[in-house]
Amino acid sequence: METFNKETTAYERAAKRVKELKEFYGNLTSYCIVIPFLAFLNLITAPGHLWFFWPMLGWGIGIAFHAVTVFGIGKSWEEKKIKELMEEEKGKMKTL
């Protein structure tokens, strides 16, 4: 029974991680498609006023924060802390 719970928990964590990665890469792909289109549109319609830099900058900052949450510092700390707490709980359960 305990093995089933561990496998289920591991699967759920892996599924969550895959979802996070998929969302990040989807966001990055959209950025790589939309921003060049906006740049092209800007250069064709108003080459004297380069407004496409603003959405590029704003969305770029958003992608940077998204990357930090998906790949960033703190993920390893979170996982270590989760393992530590799980070991603590396992120790408490054995004493009961």
Beta strands, then each sheet from edge to edge (+ up, - down):
end
